Amino acid sequence: MKPPSGGPKVAALDTPAKRWKSFVRSSTPPPARSEKTGGDVKDGMPEIDKNGFAKMAPLFGAILIIPRAIGMAIAVAIYKYGQTAMYDKNMKSYMKGDKGYLYAAVVVFGLMVTWLNNYPMLYKNMVMRTGSGNLRANMMIYKAAESGKDAPYVILETEGAIGAYNRANRSLTHFTENSLVVVVAMLLAGAVFPFPAFVCTCIFALGRIMHQIGYAAKGYGGHGLGFMVAMFAGVTLEMLCAVVAAKTLDVPMIGAMLKTEL
């Protein structure tokens, strides 16, 4: 016998795949999305790209590794072709006991800062596009406190003086997100490599100023050069700490590149 047509319906089985699809669609989709997929601010929010997370993953890994590889090459060059005898003398004076682990801690802390600052980019790549322009300056996407799923999303003003003000403050926030490890590395690396640490700090400061002026005046993309300058200056300070850790803790692979004895 067939059950009566008005009988209770059996609920569909909940699975991780269905929960993920529900997350991607979101229970509160943005209203009036543009037919354009670039995500220009004037066109509204682009459609969610459910593959955006996976597309961003390789770049996320590269951001963690490549700048540090370049920074390590610069740091090793500073040690080998700079005032090596003085650097060794400073290490011998400061590195009594197990202080090399303190320098190694800077490297771990710096990697963590990079992870925390870039992990949201995996989700950002689902919400925005590479060509989304000033829309990408938004750290948060807010929603108006209205009833119904079609309530509009709220983003930063991007035009005129108000837009420039918002982006200048976005640059300031980006500085606070990344600067703590630079300060720690500057102090510790400076104890062994005083002049290189000074130069790196000057370059970092220049990069941050370029970042803010470019972001405010030109919009998204105008900050790129300043970002790169500041990033490599900061990561070089971190890798100078890595050199000290490798020398004092006798790390095999890196220590082999630094042949002098303390």
Secondary structure, DSSP 8 states (H G I E B T S, - for coil): ----TTS--------HHHHHHHHHH-SS--SS--S-SS--GGG------TTHHHHHHHHHHHHHHHHHHHHHHHHHHHHHHS-HHHHHHHHHHH--TTTHHHHHHHHHHHHHHHHHHHTHHHHHHHHS-TT-GGGGG-S--EE-S-SSTT--EE----SHHHHHHHHHHHHHHHHHHHHHHHHHHHHHHHHHSHHHHHHHHHHHHHHHHHHHHHHHHH-TTTTHHHHHHHHHHHHHHHHHHHHHHHHHHT-HHHHHH-----
